[in-house]
Amino acid sequence: MSQAQTTSTRSSSLGATLGAIGRHRVVWPLAALALLFIVDFIISPSFFNIRIVEGRLFGSLIDIPYRAAPTALVALGMAVVIGTKGIDLSVGSIVAIGGAVITWRIHAGDPHLLILFIALAVGLLCGLWNGFLVAALDIQPIIATLILMVSGRGIGLMINLLYGGTDPSFTSPLLQGLSTGHIGYIPTRLLVFVFIFALLWTLLRRTALGLFLESVGGNTAAAYLTGINARMVIFSAYVISGLMASSAGVILTADTHTSDPISVALNIELDAILAVVIGGASLGGGRIYLGMTILGALVIQSLTTTILTSGMPPEYNLVVKAVVVVVVLLLQSSNFRSLTLSILARRKR
């Protein structure tokens, strides 16, 4: 084989390898995350510094996953629902209801460990309600969950009225320890997140439920013909989403140690959907990417950190976030990449 042929073969092999890498769904979210980190480093040279403050790790690289944890929890539940070709718009309202219940029961004098389980039970009940509307009554998911989305924050305000609504703040060493505390040098909420993620991953990847969820999302009729109870599977997806939202609600409510149904977790459902989509999932259902969803949540939080670090007015936050998300999604699109390459090839000619 001549030297020219060898060089051509190597170039073709390298091109094929690069093409395969470029088609992998993890590449572009990771590239976006790396680019955001580089921009942050340029703006703030101390961005990568990690130090110990008041007995815990502190720094931007810790703060990003710390702040992203509640959104990531909600996004994981959203990923399960989207995997069944559904959607859950009520997650922000579930957080608001859970926060109001926590404050109500603390004012009532209940044991705080019991209150933690009550808050999770609230998410379970909300998930049961959404699952009933979608799976049992065949209501479109976007409409079924919109009902609780619209009414949920009002329910939170009504719960506040149960204890007068004049002092929605509280103190709870247990709940605040789970949110803002630390074990050793590690923030507790990160450990809580890892624990919940491990439970969900085990449930979906080490039992048949994950396969059933993806089967129903890919083709409900075919899944039914194979003996899968599609209604119960869809029902379980919304229950999981409700539990994940209530877990995030415990963290967010304990972080602010107050009940604020109007503004808590505002627009978190949109960030959760964006995280799932950035993670490579299709709204058409059929696949659940848990790890990629976490990466999507980190991209969103990193973008928020970049905007704040740059000193850009907060009014631009949503616009810049939308632009970056569109760019990442375009780069993930094989059709867009093929079109771009074909245009570049024509110009070279």
C-alpha positions as CSV (number, residue, x, y, z in Angstrom):
1,M,0.0,0.0,0.0
2,S,1.4,3.4,-1.0
3,Q,2.0,6.2,1.4
4,A,-0.8,8.2,-0.1
5,Q,-3.3,5.3,0.3
6,T,-2.1,4.9,3.9
7,T,-2.6,8.6,4.6
8,S,-6.1,8.5,3.0
9,T,-7.1,5.4,5.0
10,R,-6.0,7.0,8.2
11,S,-7.9,10.2,7.4
12,S,-11.0,8.3,6.6
13,S,-10.7,6.3,9.9
14,L,-10.1,9.5,11.8
15,G,-13.1,11.1,10.1
16,A,-15.3,8.1,10.9
17,T,-14.2,8.2,14.6
18,L,-14.8,11.9,14.9
19,G,-18.2,11.4,13.3
20,A,-19.1,8.7,15.7
21,I,-18.1,10.9,18.6
22,G,-20.0,13.8,17.3
23,R,-23.2,11.7,17.0
24,H,-23.0,10.5,20.7
25,R,-25.7,12.3,22.7
26,V,-23.3,13.1,25.6
27,V,-20.8,15.1,23.6
28,W,-22.7,18.3,23.0
29,P,-24.1,18.8,26.5
30,L,-20.6,18.1,27.9
31,A,-19.1,20.6,25.3
32,A,-21.7,23.2,26.4
33,L,-20.8,22.6,30.1
34,A,-17.1,22.9,29.4
35,L,-17.6,26.1,27.3
36,L,-19.6,27.6,30.2
37,F,-16.9,26.7,32.6
38,I,-14.2,28.3,30.4
39,V,-16.3,31.5,30.1
40,D,-16.7,31.6,33.9
41,F,-13.0,31.1,34.3
42,I,-12.3,34.1,32.0
43,I,-14.8,36.3,33.8
44,S,-13.7,35.1,37.3
45,P,-10.2,33.5,37.5
46,S,-11.0,32.1,40.9
47,F,-13.9,30.0,39.4
48,F,-12.2,26.7,39.9
49,N,-11.0,27.4,43.4
50,I,-12.4,25.2,46.1
51,R,-11.9,26.0,49.7
52,I,-13.3,25.1,53.1
53,V,-15.7,27.6,54.7
54,E,-17.4,26.9,58.0
55,G,-16.5,23.2,57.9
56,R,-17.8,22.5,54.3
57,L,-16.5,22.7,50.8
58,F,-17.2,26.0,49.1
59,G,-16.6,27.3,45.6
60,S,-18.4,27.6,42.2
61,L,-17.7,24.0,41.3
62,I,-19.5,23.0,44.5
63,D,-22.2,25.7,44.3
64,I,-23.4,24.6,40.8
65,P,-24.4,21.0,41.7
66,Y,-25.6,22.3,45.1
67,R,-28.0,24.7,43.4
68,A,-28.9,22.3,40.6
69,A,-29.9,19.4,43.0
70,P,-33.6,20.4,43.4
71,T,-34.0,21.0,39.6
72,A,-32.2,17.7,38.9
73,L,-34.5,15.8,41.3
74,V,-37.6,17.2,39.5
75,A,-36.0,16.6,36.1
76,L,-35.4,12.9,37.0
77,G,-39.1,12.5,37.7
78,M,-39.9,14.4,34.5
79,A,-37.6,12.1,32.5
80,V,-39.6,9.1,33.7
81,V,-42.9,10.7,32.7
82,I,-41.5,11.8,29.3
83,G,-40.2,8.3,28.8
84,T,-43.9,7.2,28.7
85,K,-44.7,9.9,26.2
86,G,-46.3,12.1,28.9
87,I,-45.5,15.4,30.5
88,D,-46.0,16.7,34.1
89,L,-46.6,20.5,34.4
90,S,-47.6,20.3,38.0
91,V,-44.2,19.7,39.6
92,G,-43.7,23.3,40.7
93,S,-47.2,23.3,42.3
94,I,-46.3,20.0,44.1
95,V,-43.3,21.7,45.6
96,A,-45.5,24.7,46.7
97,I,-48.1,22.4,48.3
98,G,-45.4,20.4,50.1
99,G,-43.8,23.5,51.4
100,A,-47.1,24.8,52.8
101,V,-47.8,21.4,54.4
102,I,-44.4,21.3,56.0
103,T,-44.9,24.8,57.5
104,W,-48.4,24.0,58.6
105,R,-47.5,20.8,60.4
106,I,-44.4,22.4,62.1
107,H,-46.7,25.2,63.4
108,A,-49.0,22.4,64.6
109,G,-46.2,20.9,66.6
110,D,-45.8,17.5,64.8
111,P,-42.5,15.6,65.1
112,H,-40.2,16.8,62.3
113,L,-39.3,13.3,61.1
114,L,-43.1,12.6,60.7
115,I,-43.4,15.9,58.8
116,L,-40.7,14.8,56.4
117,F,-42.8,11.7,55.6
118,I,-45.9,13.7,55.4
119,A,-44.3,16.0,52.8
120,L,-43.3,13.0,50.7
121,A,-46.8,11.6,51.1
122,V,-48.1,14.9,49.6
123,G,-46.1,14.3,46.5
124,L,-47.3,10.7,46.4
125,L,-50.9,11.9,46.5
126,C,-50.4,14.5,43.8
127,G,-48.8,11.8,41.7
128,L,-51.7,9.5,42.3
129,W,-54.1,12.3,41.2
130,N,-52.2,13.0,38.0
131,G,-51.8,9.3,37.3
132,F,-55.5,8.7,37.8
133,L,-56.4,11.5,35.4
134,V,-54.0,10.3,32.7
135,A,-54.0,6.5,33.1
136,A,-57.6,5.9,34.3
137,L,-59.6,8.7,32.6
138,D,-57.4,9.0,29.5
139,I,-57.1,12.7,29.8
140,Q,-54.2,14.2,27.8
141,P,-51.2,14.5,30.1
142,I,-50.6,18.2,29.4
143,I,-54.2,19.0,30.3
144,A,-54.4,16.6,33.3
145,T,-51.3,18.0,34.9
146,L,-52.2,21.6,34.0
147,I,-55.2,21.3,36.4
148,L,-52.9,20.8,39.4
149,M,-50.4,23.3,38.0
150,V,-53.0,26.0,38.0
151,S,-54.7,25.1,41.3
152,G,-51.7,23.9,43.3
153,R,-50.2,27.2,44.3
154,G,-53.7,28.4,45.4
155,I,-53.9,25.2,47.5
156,G,-50.6,26.2,49.1
157,L,-52.0,29.6,50.0
158,M,-55.1,28.0,51.4
159,I,-53.0,25.7,53.6
160,N,-51.1,28.8,54.8
161,L,-54.4,30.2,56.0
162,L,-54.9,27.1,58.3
163,Y,-52.4,28.6,60.7
164,G,-53.2,32.2,60.1
165,G,-50.7,32.8,57.3
166,T,-49.1,35.6,59.3
167,D,-45.8,33.8,60.0
168,P,-45.0,31.3,57.3
169,S,-41.4,30.9,58.5
170,F,-40.2,28.0,60.7
171,T,-37.1,26.4,62.2
172,S,-36.3,22.7,61.8
173,P,-32.9,21.3,62.5
174,L,-33.7,18.1,60.8
175,L,-35.2,19.5,57.5
176,Q,-32.7,22.3,57.3
177,G,-29.9,19.9,58.0
178,L,-31.0,17.9,55.0
179,S,-31.0,21.0,52.8
180,T,-28.3,23.3,54.0
181,G,-26.2,21.2,56.4
182,H,-23.1,19.2,55.7
183,I,-21.6,15.8,56.6
184,G,-17.9,16.2,56.9
185,Y,-17.0,18.6,54.1
186,I,-19.8,17.5,51.8
187,P,-23.1,19.4,51.6
188,T,-25.9,17.2,52.8
189,R,-28.2,17.9,49.9
190,L,-25.6,16.5,47.5
191,L,-25.6,13.3,49.6
192,V,-29.4,13.2,49.7
193,F,-29.4,13.7,45.9
194,V,-27.0,10.8,45.3
195,F,-29.0,8.6,47.6
196,I,-32.3,9.3,45.8
197,F,-30.7,9.0,42.4
198,A,-29.2,5.6,43.4
199,L,-32.7,4.4,44.5
200,L,-34.3,5.6,41.2
201,W,-31.5,4.1,39.1
202,T,-31.9,0.8,40.9
203,L,-35.6,0.8,40.4
204,L,-35.4,1.5,36.7
205,R,-32.3,-0.4,35.8
206,R,-32.4,-3.4,38.1
207,T,-36.2,-4.2,37.9
208,A,-38.6,-4.7,35.0
209,L,-40.2,-1.3,35.6
210,G,-37.7,0.6,33.6
211,L,-38.2,-1.7,30.6
212,F,-42.0,-1.5,31.0
213,L,-41.9,2.4,31.1
214,E,-39.8,2.6,27.9
215,S,-41.9,0.0,26.2
216,V,-45.1,1.8,26.9
217,G,-43.5,5.1,25.8
218,G,-42.2,3.5,22.6
219,N,-45.4,1.8,21.6
220,T,-48.3,1.5,24.0
221,A,-50.3,-0.8,21.8
222,A,-47.4,-3.2,21.3
223,A,-46.6,-3.2,25.0
224,Y,-50.3,-4.0,25.8
225,L,-50.2,-7.0,23.4
226,T,-47.1,-8.4,25.1
227,G,-49.0,-8.4,28.4
228,I,-47.8,-5.2,30.0
229,N,-50.4,-3.3,32.0
230,A,-49.9,0.0,30.3
231,R,-52.2,1.9,32.5
232,M,-50.5,0.8,35.7
233,V,-47.1,1.6,34.2
234,I,-48.2,5.1,33.2
235,F,-49.8,5.5,36.7
236,S,-46.5,4.6,38.3
237,A,-44.6,7.2,36.2
238,Y,-46.7,10.0,37.6
239,V,-46.3,8.7,41.1
240,I,-42.5,8.7,40.8
241,S,-42.7,12.3,39.4
242,G,-44.7,13.4,42.3
243,L,-42.3,11.8,44.8
244,M,-39.3,13.4,43.1
245,A,-41.0,16.8,43.1
246,S,-41.9,16.5,46.8
247,S,-38.3,15.6,47.6
248,A,-37.1,18.7,45.8
249,G,-39.8,20.6,47.8
250,V,-38.3,19.5,51.1
251,I,-34.9,20.8,50.1
252,L,-36.2,24.1,48.7
253,T,-38.6,24.8,51.6
254,A,-36.0,24.0,54.2
255,D,-33.4,26.2,52.4
256,T,-35.6,29.3,52.7
257,H,-37.3,27.9,56.0
258,T,-40.6,29.5,54.9
259,S,-43.7,28.7,52.9
260,D,-44.0,30.9,49.8
261,P,-46.4,29.1,47.4
262,I,-46.3,32.0,44.9
263,S,-42.6,32.1,44.1
264,V,-41.1,28.8,45.3
265,A,-39.9,26.6,42.4
266,L,-41.3,29.1,39.9
267,N,-40.9,27.8,36.3
268,I,-39.0,24.7,37.6
269,E,-41.2,22.5,35.4
270,L,-39.7,24.3,32.3
271,D,-36.2,23.9,33.6
272,A,-36.9,20.2,34.2
273,I,-38.2,19.6,30.7
274,L,-35.2,21.5,29.3
275,A,-32.9,19.3,31.3
276,V,-34.5,16.2,30.0
277,V,-34.4,17.4,26.4
278,I,-30.8,18.6,26.7
279,G,-30.0,15.2,28.0
280,G,-31.0,13.7,24.6
281,A,-34.5,12.4,25.4
282,S,-37.3,12.8,22.9
283,L,-40.7,14.1,23.9
284,G,-42.0,11.2,21.8
285,G,-41.1,8.9,24.7
286,G,-39.4,5.5,24.6
287,R,-36.2,6.2,26.4
288,I,-35.2,7.4,29.8
289,Y,-31.7,8.9,30.3
290,L,-31.1,9.4,34.0
291,G,-27.4,10.4,33.9
292,M,-27.9,12.6,30.9
293,T,-30.8,14.4,32.6
294,I,-28.5,15.3,35.5
295,L,-26.0,16.7,32.9
296,G,-28.8,18.8,31.4
297,A,-29.6,20.2,34.9
298,L,-26.0,21.1,35.4
299,V,-25.9,22.9,32.1
300,I,-28.9,25.0,33.0
301,Q,-27.5,25.8,36.5
302,S,-24.1,26.6,35.0
303,L,-25.7,28.9,32.5
304,T,-27.5,30.8,35.4
305,T,-24.2,31.0,37.2
306,T,-22.4,32.4,34.2
307,I,-25.0,35.1,33.7
308,L,-24.8,36.1,37.4
309,T,-21.0,36.0,37.3
310,S,-20.8,38.2,34.2
311,G,-22.9,40.9,35.9
312,M,-25.5,40.8,33.2
313,P,-28.9,42.1,34.2
314,P,-31.1,39.3,35.5
315,E,-33.8,40.3,33.0
316,Y,-31.6,38.8,30.3
317,N,-31.4,35.4,32.1
318,L,-34.3,33.7,30.4
319,V,-33.4,35.1,26.9
320,V,-29.8,34.0,27.1
321,K,-30.9,30.6,28.6
322,A,-33.3,30.1,25.7
323,V,-30.6,31.0,23.1
324,V,-28.0,28.6,24.6
325,V,-30.6,25.8,24.9
326,V,-31.5,26.2,21.2
327,V,-27.9,26.1,20.2
328,V,-27.3,22.9,22.2
329,L,-30.4,21.2,20.7
330,L,-29.4,22.2,17.2
331,L,-26.0,20.7,17.7
332,Q,-27.6,17.5,19.0
333,S,-29.8,17.3,15.9
334,S,-28.3,14.9,13.3
335,N,-30.4,16.6,10.5
336,F,-29.0,20.1,11.4
337,R,-25.4,18.8,11.5
338,S,-25.9,17.1,8.1
339,L,-27.3,20.2,6.6
340,T,-24.5,22.3,8.0
341,L,-21.8,19.9,6.7
342,S,-23.5,19.9,3.2
343,I,-23.5,23.7,3.1
344,L,-19.8,23.8,4.1
345,A,-19.0,21.2,1.5
346,R,-20.7,23.2,-1.2
347,R,-18.8,26.4,-0.3
348,K,-15.5,24.5,-0.5
349,R,-16.3,23.6,-4.1
